[in-house]
């Protein structure tokens, strides 16, 4: 478990979640979506396994993580 200074980055499953800091985020509730993935953000990104700094193969646009 992360220390108290890192808790704001974690989701309810203790995964790192950078999406909440991205200006392209639409929602993290129920079905997480953003402008890059309007059909649903891939689990690899939601879990923090992949930091979406480059477009993914097969992505239909070139939108990436853009912090506020």
C-alpha positions, 0 to 999 in steps of 0.5 A: 500500500502506498503512503498517504502522499501517494493515495491521490494517485491510486484508484479503488483497486490500488492501481496507479491512475493517471487518467484523472489528471488528463484534460481528455478524461470524460468519466471514470465512473461506470465505464471510463471514457476519454476523447482518446477512447470514447468506447472505453479506456483500455484496462492496461491504461487504467491499471497504470501498466501503460502510461498513455504518452504515445498513441497505441497501435490501432488507436483511432486518433493521436490523443495521449495523456495531457495533464491539466 
